[in-house]
Amino acid sequence: MVARELNPEPVLVRWSRRGLTIGGIFALAALVACTFPILLLAAIALDLTRRRSWLSVRFLLFFSWYLLYYTAGVLGCGLVWIGNLPWVRRGFPVRLAQATSALAVC
């Protein structure tokens, strides 16, 4: 038995926590994506003035790519979750049959 079954979390608390976390991830990813050129120029200027062998630029690139892939993973998990909902899963065989019959005609 897992701890969640012993002490269930209320649905409203769970979804508010998820909404805050997932919304924060997407907001941060959008902020970094929109300000990336400015942040990159600032990191280059900082590294040139301090002669740090591109430490700030490497950190910015690592953080940006990590955030990009983390956001893509969260989005992918959400799509898989939506795909496993009963009302979505119910229509899948019909859509698969339509797609394969359309390919067979070609």
A tleap script that builds the chain and sets N, CA, C and O, in Angstrom:
source leaprc.protein.ff14SB
mol = sequence {
  NMET VAL ALA ARG GLU LEU ASN PRO GLU PRO
  VAL LEU VAL ARG TRP SER ARG ARG GLY LEU
  THR ILE GLY GLY ILE PHE ALA LEU ALA ALA
  LEU VAL ALA CYS THR PHE PRO ILE LEU LEU
  LEU ALA ALA ILE ALA LEU ASP LEU THR ARG
  ARG ARG SER TRP LEU SER VAL ARG PHE LEU
  LEU PHE PHE SER TRP TYR LEU LEU TYR TYR
  THR ALA GLY VAL LEU GLY CYS GLY LEU VAL
  TRP ILE GLY ASN LEU PRO TRP VAL ARG ARG
  GLY PHE PRO VAL ARG LEU ALA GLN ALA THR
  SER ALA LEU ALA VAL CCYS
}
set mol.1.N position { 0.829 -1.180 0.000 }
set mol.1.CA position { 0.000 0.000 0.000 }
set mol.1.C position { 0.878 1.250 0.000 }
set mol.1.O position { 1.855 1.332 0.744 }
set mol.2.N position { 0.532 2.193 -0.816 }
set mol.2.CA position { 1.293 3.437 -0.842 }
set mol.2.C position { 0.703 4.419 0.154 }
set mol.2.O position { -0.438 4.282 0.594 }
set mol.3.N position { 1.506 5.407 0.495 }
set mol.3.CA position { 1.090 6.373 1.509 }
set mol.3.C position { -0.109 7.197 1.047 }
set mol.3.O position { -0.891 7.669 1.873 }
set mol.4.N position { -0.261 7.372 -0.270 }
set mol.4.CA position { -1.370 8.154 -0.786 }
set mol.4.C position { -2.708 7.483 -0.472 }
set mol.4.O position { -3.701 8.164 -0.214 }
set mol.5.N position { -2.732 6.149 -0.492 }
set mol.5.CA position { -3.971 5.443 -0.193 }
set mol.5.C position { -4.311 5.526 1.290 }
set mol.5.O position { -5.485 5.519 1.660 }
set mol.6.N position { -3.289 5.605 2.141 }
set mol.6.CA position { -3.540 5.679 3.577 }
set mol.6.C position { -4.027 7.059 3.996 }
set mol.6.O position { -4.872 7.184 4.882 }
set mol.7.N position { -3.492 8.093 3.355 }
set mol.7.CA position { -3.865 9.462 3.694 }
set mol.7.C position { -4.163 10.215 2.401 }
set mol.7.O position { -3.295 10.923 1.890 }
set mol.8.N position { -5.377 10.073 1.865 }
set mol.8.CA position { -5.663 10.690 0.560 }
set mol.8.C position { -5.654 12.216 0.631 }
set mol.8.O position { -6.129 12.826 1.588 }
set mol.9.N position { -5.100 12.794 -0.412 }
set mol.9.CA position { -5.058 14.247 -0.526 }
set mol.9.C position { -6.352 14.727 -1.172 }
set mol.9.O position { -6.808 14.121 -2.142 }
set mol.10.N position { -6.943 15.776 -0.674 }
set mol.10.CA position { -8.166 16.282 -1.319 }
set mol.10.C position { -7.899 16.702 -2.769 }
set mol.10.O position { -6.826 17.208 -3.098 }
set mol.11.N position { -8.877 16.484 -3.606 }
set mol.11.CA position { -8.733 16.736 -5.035 }
set mol.11.C position { -8.435 18.212 -5.302 }
set mol.11.O position { -7.598 18.531 -6.146 }
set mol.12.N position { -9.103 19.099 -4.600 }
set mol.12.CA position { -8.895 20.529 -4.812 }
set mol.12.C position { -7.467 20.941 -4.454 }
set mol.12.O position { -6.863 21.758 -5.149 }
set mol.13.N position { -6.933 20.385 -3.384 }
set mol.13.CA position { -5.558 20.695 -2.980 }
set mol.13.C position { -4.579 20.171 -4.027 }
set mol.13.O position { -3.633 20.866 -4.397 }
set mol.14.N position { -4.804 18.952 -4.502 }
set mol.14.CA position { -3.905 18.349 -5.492 }
set mol.14.C position { -3.895 19.159 -6.789 }
set mol.14.O position { -2.828 19.448 -7.329 }
set mol.15.N position { -5.073 19.527 -7.289 }
set mol.15.CA position { -5.130 20.242 -8.558 }
set mol.15.C position { -4.645 21.678 -8.431 }
set mol.15.O position { -4.107 22.230 -9.391 }
set mol.16.N position { -4.824 22.292 -7.274 }
set mol.16.CA position { -4.284 23.646 -7.102 }
set mol.16.C position { -2.759 23.606 -7.060 }
set mol.16.O position { -2.098 24.492 -7.602 }
set mol.17.N position { -2.201 22.583 -6.419 }
set mol.17.CA position { -0.747 22.440 -6.385 }
set mol.17.C position { -0.204 22.160 -7.775 }
set mol.17.O position { 0.799 22.747 -8.182 }
set mol.18.N position { -0.854 21.272 -8.501 }
set mol.18.CA position { -0.406 20.965 -9.869 }
set mol.18.C position { -0.523 22.179 -10.778 }
set mol.18.O position { 0.363 22.441 -11.592 }
set mol.19.N position { -1.612 22.913 -10.637 }
set mol.19.CA position { -1.792 24.101 -11.471 }
set mol.19.C position { -0.727 25.151 -11.214 }
set mol.19.O position { -0.237 25.790 -12.145 }
set mol.20.N position { -0.374 25.326 -9.957 }
set mol.20.CA position { 0.665 26.295 -9.611 }
set mol.20.C position { 2.030 25.852 -10.135 }
set mol.20.O position { 2.778 26.660 -10.686 }
set mol.21.N position { 2.352 24.577 -9.964 }
set mol.21.CA position { 3.656 24.074 -10.398 }
set mol.21.C position { 3.782 24.060 -11.913 }
set mol.21.O position { 4.763 24.563 -12.461 }
set mol.22.N position { 2.801 23.491 -12.587 }
set mol.22.CA position { 2.869 23.395 -14.052 }
set mol.22.C position { 2.777 24.784 -14.681 }
set mol.22.O position { 3.473 25.074 -15.654 }
set mol.23.N position { 1.928 25.634 -14.130 }
set mol.23.CA position { 1.858 27.004 -14.631 }
set mol.23.C position { 3.174 27.751 -14.438 }
set mol.23.O position { 3.587 28.521 -15.305 }
set mol.24.N position { 3.829 27.526 -13.306 }
set mol.24.CA position { 5.125 28.149 -13.053 }
set mol.24.C position { 6.193 27.678 -14.017 }
set mol.24.O position { 7.023 28.468 -14.465 }
set mol.25.N position { 6.177 26.378 -14.342 }
set mol.25.CA position { 7.155 25.834 -15.291 }
set mol.25.C position { 6.968 26.476 -16.661 }
set mol.25.O position { 7.936 26.911 -17.285 }
set mol.26.N position { 5.718 26.534 -17.129 }
set mol.26.CA position { 5.468 27.123 -18.450 }
set mol.26.C position { 5.737 28.626 -18.459 }
set mol.26.O position { 6.219 29.158 -19.459 }
set mol.27.N position { 5.435 29.312 -17.373 }
set mol.27.CA position { 5.707 30.750 -17.303 }
set mol.27.C position { 7.210 31.016 -17.329 }
set mol.27.O position { 7.670 31.926 -18.017 }
set mol.28.N position { 7.975 30.219 -16.576 }
set mol.28.CA position { 9.426 30.392 -16.575 }
set mol.28.C position { 10.024 30.068 -17.937 }
set mol.28.O position { 10.931 30.761 -18.398 }
set mol.29.N position { 9.524 29.022 -18.582 }
set mol.29.CA position { 10.018 28.674 -19.922 }
set mol.29.C position { 9.709 29.783 -20.920 }
set mol.29.O position { 10.547 30.107 -21.761 }
set mol.30.N position { 8.525 30.363 -20.839 }
set mol.30.CA position { 8.181 31.458 -21.736 }
set mol.30.C position { 9.036 32.691 -21.457 }
set mol.30.O position { 9.465 33.381 -22.382 }
set mol.31.N position { 9.279 32.960 -20.180 }
set mol.31.CA position { 10.109 34.107 -19.817 }
set mol.31.C position { 11.538 33.942 -20.324 }
set mol.31.O position { 12.118 34.882 -20.868 }
set mol.32.N position { 12.100 32.764 -20.149 }
set mol.32.CA position { 13.468 32.519 -20.616 }
set mol.32.C position { 13.518 32.561 -22.145 }
set mol.32.O position { 14.465 33.101 -22.717 }
set mol.33.N position { 12.509 31.999 -22.805 }
set mol.33.CA position { 12.496 32.010 -24.270 }
set mol.33.C position { 12.387 33.429 -24.823 }
set mol.33.O position { 13.028 33.762 -25.819 }
set mol.34.N position { 11.582 34.254 -24.181 }
set mol.34.CA position { 11.409 35.629 -24.673 }
set mol.34.C position { 12.622 36.513 -24.397 }
set mol.34.O position { 12.941 37.395 -25.194 }
set mol.35.N position { 13.287 36.285 -23.292 }
set mol.35.CA position { 14.413 37.133 -22.921 }
set mol.35.C position { 15.764 36.486 -23.220 }
set mol.35.O position { 16.798 37.002 -22.796 }
set mol.36.N position { 15.775 35.364 -23.943 }
set mol.36.CA position { 17.041 34.662 -24.182 }
set mol.36.C position { 18.090 35.514 -24.895 }
set mol.36.O position { 19.242 35.512 -24.461 }
set mol.37.N position { 17.758 36.243 -25.965 }
set mol.37.CA position { 18.806 37.053 -26.608 }
set mol.37.C position { 19.418 38.094 -25.666 }
set mol.37.O position { 20.629 38.315 -25.692 }
set mol.38.N position { 18.601 38.721 -24.849 }
set mol.38.CA position { 19.116 39.716 -23.906 }
set mol.38.C position { 19.974 39.050 -22.840 }
set mol.38.O position { 21.037 39.554 -22.477 }
set mol.39.N position { 19.496 37.899 -22.338 }
set mol.39.CA position { 20.282 37.177 -21.333 }
set mol.39.C position { 21.609 36.689 -21.910 }
set mol.39.O position { 22.633 36.708 -21.228 }
set mol.40.N position { 21.586 36.250 -23.173 }
set mol.40.CA position { 22.822 35.787 -23.804 }
set mol.40.C position { 23.822 36.924 -23.979 }
set mol.40.O position { 25.013 36.749 -23.721 }
set mol.41.N position { 23.350 38.073 -24.412 }
set mol.41.CA position { 24.250 39.229 -24.542 }
set mol.41.C position { 24.811 39.650 -23.181 }
set mol.41.O position { 25.987 39.996 -23.071 }
set mol.42.N position { 23.971 39.619 -22.155 }
set mol.42.CA position { 24.448 39.970 -20.816 }
set mol.42.C position { 25.473 38.955 -20.324 }
set mol.42.O position { 26.462 39.332 -19.695 }
set mol.43.N position { 25.248 37.668 -20.606 }
set mol.43.CA position { 26.203 36.644 -20.180 }
set mol.43.C position { 27.527 36.783 -20.924 }
set mol.43.O position { 28.592 36.608 -20.331 }
set mol.44.N position { 27.470 37.092 -22.199 }
set mol.44.CA position { 28.704 37.302 -22.969 }
set mol.44.C position { 29.466 38.505 -22.431 }
set mol.44.O position { 30.680 38.437 -22.238 }
set mol.45.N position { 28.765 39.599 -22.188 }
set mol.45.CA position { 29.421 40.798 -21.648 }
set mol.45.C position { 30.027 40.510 -20.276 }
set mol.45.O position { 31.138 40.954 -19.986 }
set mol.46.N position { 29.317 39.781 -19.442 }
set mol.46.CA position { 29.835 39.444 -18.115 }
set mol.46.C position { 31.084 38.574 -18.210 }
set mol.46.O position { 32.047 38.782 -17.472 }
set mol.47.N position { 31.068 37.607 -19.111 }
set mol.47.CA position { 32.239 36.736 -19.258 }
set mol.47.C position { 33.425 37.460 -19.876 }
set mol.47.O position { 34.574 37.171 -19.540 }
set mol.48.N position { 33.157 38.395 -20.773 }
set mol.48.CA position { 34.267 39.147 -21.367 }
set mol.48.C position { 34.908 40.091 -20.358 }
set mol.48.O position { 36.123 40.288 -20.380 }
set mol.49.N position { 34.117 40.669 -19.487 }
set mol.49.CA position { 34.682 41.595 -18.500 }
set mol.49.C position { 35.403 40.853 -17.369 }
set mol.49.O position { 36.383 41.362 -16.825 }
set mol.50.N position { 34.934 39.681 -17.020 }
set mol.50.CA position { 35.546 38.951 -15.906 }
set mol.50.C position { 36.522 37.871 -16.356 }
set mol.50.O position { 37.190 37.269 -15.514 }
set mol.51.N position { 36.625 37.609 -17.644 }
set mol.51.CA position { 37.530 36.611 -18.212 }
set mol.51.C position { 37.349 35.252 -17.540 }
set mol.51.O position { 38.289 34.694 -16.975 }
set mol.52.N position { 36.152 34.739 -17.611 }
set mol.52.CA position { 35.810 33.504 -16.918 }
set mol.52.C position { 35.713 32.286 -17.821 }
set mol.52.O position { 35.170 31.271 -17.383 }
set mol.53.N position { 36.184 32.321 -19.003 }
set mol.53.CA position { 36.107 31.231 -19.982 }
set mol.53.C position { 34.668 30.800 -20.244 }
set mol.53.O position { 34.363 29.607 -20.250 }
set mol.54.N position { 33.792 31.764 -20.460 }
set mol.54.CA position { 32.415 31.556 -20.881 }
set mol.54.C position { 31.572 30.791 -19.856 }
set mol.54.O position { 30.674 30.040 -20.237 }
set mol.55.N position { 31.842 30.966 -18.605 }
set mol.55.CA position { 31.100 30.270 -17.557 }
set mol.55.C position { 29.626 30.674 -17.545 }
set mol.55.O position { 28.753 29.812 -17.445 }
set mol.56.N position { 29.346 31.939 -17.641 }
set mol.56.CA position { 27.953 32.407 -17.613 }
set mol.56.C position { 27.185 31.965 -18.852 }
set mol.56.O position { 26.008 31.617 -18.763 }
set mol.57.N position { 27.840 31.978 -19.995 }
set mol.57.CA position { 27.187 31.551 -21.236 }
set mol.57.C position { 26.874 30.062 -21.173 }
set mol.57.O position { 25.783 29.637 -21.552 }
set mol.58.N position { 27.828 29.271 -20.698 }
set mol.58.CA position { 27.591 27.831 -20.578 }
set mol.58.C position { 26.472 27.531 -19.592 }
set mol.58.O position { 25.667 26.632 -19.834 }
set mol.59.N position { 26.405 28.266 -18.484 }
set mol.59.CA position { 25.332 28.063 -17.526 }
set mol.59.C position { 23.978 28.430 -18.125 }
set mol.59.O position { 22.998 27.709 -17.938 }
set mol.60.N position { 23.924 29.549 -18.844 }
set mol.60.CA position { 22.675 29.973 -19.469 }
set mol.60.C position { 22.205 28.947 -20.495 }
set mol.60.O position { 21.021 28.615 -20.543 }
set mol.61.N position { 23.120 28.448 -21.310 }
set mol.61.CA position { 22.738 27.447 -22.303 }
set mol.61.C position { 22.273 26.154 -21.643 }
set mol.61.O position { 21.286 25.559 -22.075 }
set mol.62.N position { 22.978 25.714 -20.597 }
set mol.62.CA position { 22.567 24.503 -19.887 }
set mol.62.C position { 21.180 24.685 -19.267 }
set mol.62.O position { 20.313 23.826 -19.428 }
set mol.63.N position { 20.968 25.784 -18.570 }
set mol.63.CA position { 19.694 26.031 -17.916 }
set mol.63.C position { 18.564 26.125 -18.933 }
set mol.63.O position { 17.478 25.592 -18.702 }
set mol.64.N position { 18.806 26.793 -20.052 }
set mol.64.CA position { 17.773 26.954 -21.075 }
set mol.64.C position { 17.390 25.616 -21.692 }
set mol.64.O position { 16.205 25.322 -21.847 }
set mol.65.N position { 18.379 24.808 -22.043 }
set mol.65.CA position { 18.081 23.492 -22.622 }
set mol.65.C position { 17.420 22.580 -21.610 }
set mol.65.O position { 16.495 21.848 -21.960 }
set mol.66.N position { 17.866 22.603 -20.370 }
set mol.66.CA position { 17.256 21.773 -19.330 }
set mol.66.C position { 15.795 22.163 -19.137 }
set mol.66.O position { 14.925 21.299 -19.038 }
set mol.67.N position { 15.532 23.449 -19.085 }
set mol.67.CA position { 14.159 23.928 -18.919 }
set mol.67.C position { 13.304 23.575 -20.129 }
set mol.67.O position { 12.134 23.223 -19.979 }
set mol.68.N position { 13.875 23.664 -21.325 }
set mol.68.CA position { 13.146 23.306 -22.540 }
set mol.68.C position { 12.735 21.835 -22.521 }
set mol.68.O position { 11.582 21.507 -22.801 }
set mol.69.N position { 13.680 20.947 -22.191 }
set mol.69.CA position { 13.363 19.533 -22.183 }
set mol.69.C position { 12.454 19.158 -21.022 }
set mol.69.O position { 11.630 18.253 -21.157 }
set mol.70.N position { 12.582 19.825 -19.894 }
set mol.70.CA position { 11.695 19.568 -18.771 }
set mol.70.C position { 10.267 19.981 -19.111 }
set mol.70.O position { 9.313 19.271 -18.794 }
set mol.71.N position { 10.132 21.131 -19.756 }
set mol.71.CA position { 8.811 21.607 -20.174 }
set mol.71.C position { 8.208 20.670 -21.213 }
set mol.71.O position { 7.013 20.375 -21.169 }
set mol.72.N position { 9.032 20.201 -22.150 }
set mol.72.CA position { 8.539 19.242 -23.148 }
set mol.72.C position { 8.105 17.947 -22.481 }
set mol.72.O position { 7.115 17.346 -22.899 }
set mol.73.N position { 8.816 17.505 -21.462 }
set mol.73.CA position { 8.439 16.300 -20.740 }
set mol.73.C position { 7.126 16.462 -19.998 }
set mol.73.O position { 6.295 15.555 -20.002 }
set mol.74.N position { 6.931 17.613 -19.360 }
set mol.74.CA position { 5.670 17.873 -18.662 }
set mol.74.C position { 4.521 17.934 -19.663 }
set mol.74.O position { 3.439 17.409 -19.401 }
set mol.75.N position { 4.750 18.569 -20.799 }
set mol.75.CA position { 3.722 18.641 -21.835 }
set mol.75.C position { 3.411 17.252 -22.382 }
set mol.75.O position { 2.247 16.917 -22.600 }
set mol.76.N position { 4.444 16.442 -22.606 }
set mol.76.CA position { 4.241 15.079 -23.092 }
set mol.76.C position { 3.474 14.223 -22.099 }
set mol.76.O position { 2.607 13.441 -22.488 }
set mol.77.N position { 3.793 14.367 -20.813 }
set mol.77.CA position { 3.052 13.620 -19.788 }
set mol.77.C position { 1.589 14.040 -19.770 }
set mol.77.O position { 0.703 13.201 -19.602 }
set mol.78.N position { 1.333 15.312 -19.938 }
set mol.78.CA position { -0.045 15.783 -19.995 }
set mol.78.C position { -0.792 15.222 -21.195 }
set mol.78.O position { -1.963 14.857 -21.086 }
set mol.79.N position { -0.118 15.153 -22.342 }
set mol.79.CA position { -0.766 14.596 -23.526 }
set mol.79.C position { -1.039 13.106 -23.372 }
set mol.79.O position { -2.084 12.618 -23.802 }
set mol.80.N position { -0.113 12.387 -22.765 }
set mol.80.CA position { -0.339 10.966 -22.505 }
set mol.80.C position { -1.492 10.787 -21.539 }
set mol.80.O position { -2.313 9.887 -21.711 }
set mol.81.N position { -1.562 11.637 -20.521 }
set mol.81.CA position { -2.656 11.549 -19.554 }
set mol.81.C position { -3.997 11.819 -20.227 }
set mol.81.O position { -4.976 11.120 -19.967 }
set mol.82.N position { -4.043 12.833 -21.095 }
set mol.82.CA position { -5.276 13.141 -21.812 }
set mol.82.C position { -5.636 11.986 -22.750 }
set mol.82.O position { -6.813 11.658 -22.903 }
set mol.83.N position { -4.639 11.374 -23.372 }
set mol.83.CA position { -4.893 10.248 -24.269 }
set mol.83.C position { -5.406 9.013 -23.559 }
set mol.83.O position { -6.033 8.160 -24.186 }
set mol.84.N position { -5.154 8.898 -22.263 }
set mol.84.CA position { -5.619 7.742 -21.503 }
set mol.84.C position { -6.958 7.958 -20.821 }
set mol.84.O position { -7.438 7.072 -20.115 }
set mol.85.N position { -7.564 9.105 -21.015 }
set mol.85.CA position { -8.890 9.334 -20.449 }
set mol.85.C position { -9.904 8.453 -21.174 }
set mol.85.O position { -9.774 8.237 -22.378 }
set mol.86.N position { -10.900 7.946 -20.472 }
set mol.86.CA position { -11.818 6.976 -21.095 }
set mol.86.C position { -12.541 7.510 -22.328 }
set mol.86.O position { -12.690 6.773 -23.302 }
set mol.87.N position { -12.995 8.763 -22.321 }
set mol.87.CA position { -13.744 9.257 -23.471 }
set mol.87.C position { -12.844 9.537 -24.662 }
set mol.87.O position { -13.331 9.588 -25.792 }
set mol.88.N position { -11.546 9.721 -24.446 }
set mol.88.CA position { -10.612 9.879 -25.561 }
set mol.88.C position { -10.222 8.506 -26.095 }
set mol.88.O position { -10.138 8.303 -27.306 }
set mol.89.N position { -9.985 7.574 -25.188 }
set mol.89.CA position { -9.548 6.234 -25.557 }
set mol.89.C position { -10.647 5.498 -26.317 }
set mol.89.O position { -10.349 4.649 -27.158 }
set mol.90.N position { -11.903 5.806 -26.037 }
set mol.90.CA position { -13.038 5.120 -26.665 }
set mol.90.C position { -13.037 5.330 -28.179 }
set mol.90.O position { -13.358 4.405 -28.925 }
set mol.91.N position { -12.686 6.519 -28.640 }
set mol.91.CA position { -12.721 6.802 -30.068 }
set mol.91.C position { -11.451 6.436 -30.805 }
set mol.91.O position { -11.385 6.590 -32.025 }
set mol.92.N position { -10.427 5.948 -30.091 }
set mol.92.CA position { -9.150 5.666 -30.738 }
set mol.92.C position { -9.243 4.572 -31.790 }
set mol.92.O position { -8.699 4.765 -32.877 }
set mol.93.N position { -9.900 3.425 -31.544 }
set mol.93.CA position { -9.962 2.396 -32.595 }
set mol.93.C position { -10.639 2.882 -33.871 }
set mol.93.O position { -10.258 2.484 -34.972 }
set mol.94.N position { -11.638 3.739 -33.722 }
set mol.94.CA position { -12.320 4.269 -34.901 }
set mol.94.C position { -11.374 5.165 -35.695 }
set mol.94.O position { -11.301 5.062 -36.920 }
set mol.95.N position { -10.658 6.034 -35.010 }
set mol.95.CA position { -9.709 6.911 -35.707 }
set mol.95.C position { -8.578 6.113 -36.335 }
set mol.95.O position { -8.114 6.452 -37.424 }
set mol.96.N position { -8.127 5.055 -35.663 }
set mol.96.CA position { -7.072 4.213 -36.214 }
set mol.96.C position { -7.562 3.501 -37.467 }
set mol.96.O position { -6.826 3.416 -38.450 }
set mol.97.N position { -8.780 2.991 -37.454 }
set mol.97.CA position { -9.336 2.315 -38.625 }
set mol.97.C position { -9.485 3.297 -39.790 }
set mol.97.O position { -9.205 2.945 -40.936 }
set mol.98.N position { -9.919 4.513 -39.503 }
set mol.98.CA position { -10.063 5.515 -40.568 }
set mol.98.C position { -8.705 5.865 -41.155 }
set mol.98.O position { -8.576 6.014 -42.370 }
set mol.99.N position { -7.696 5.998 -40.311 }
set mol.99.CA position { -6.364 6.362 -40.799 }
set mol.99.C position { -5.769 5.229 -41.640 }
set mol.99.O position { -5.183 5.490 -42.690 }
set mol.100.N position { -5.909 3.991 -41.199 }
set mol.100.CA position { -5.339 2.879 -41.956 }
set mol.100.C position { -6.098 2.647 -43.249 }
set mol.100.O position { -5.484 2.277 -44.250 }
set mol.101.N position { -7.424 2.850 -43.268 }
set mol.101.CA position { -8.176 2.682 -44.507 }
set mol.101.C position { -7.804 3.798 -45.498 }
set mol.101.O position { -7.757 3.564 -46.706 }
set mol.102.N position { -7.543 4.994 -44.992 }
set mol.102.CA position { -7.120 6.086 -45.870 }
set mol.102.C position { -5.748 5.799 -46.467 }
set mol.102.O position { -5.480 6.159 -47.613 }
set mol.103.N position { -4.882 5.154 -45.697 }
set mol.103.CA position { -3.562 4.801 -46.219 }
set mol.103.C position { -3.653 3.653 -47.212 }
set mol.103.O position { -2.865 3.584 -48.156 }
set mol.104.N position { -4.609 2.750 -47.006 }
set mol.104.CA position { -4.758 1.604 -47.902 }
set mol.104.C position { -5.258 2.037 -49.282 }
set mol.104.O position { -4.966 1.384 -50.283 }
set mol.105.N position { -6.011 3.136 -49.332 }
set mol.105.CA position { -6.537 3.635 -50.606 }
set mol.105.C position { -5.410 4.182 -51.464 }
set mol.105.O position { -5.415 4.034 -52.686 }
set mol.106.N position { -4.447 4.813 -50.813 }
set mol.106.CA position { -3.331 5.418 -51.554 }
set mol.106.C position { -2.531 4.356 -52.164 }
set mol.106.O position { -1.539 4.638 -52.836 }
savepdb mol mol.pdb
quit
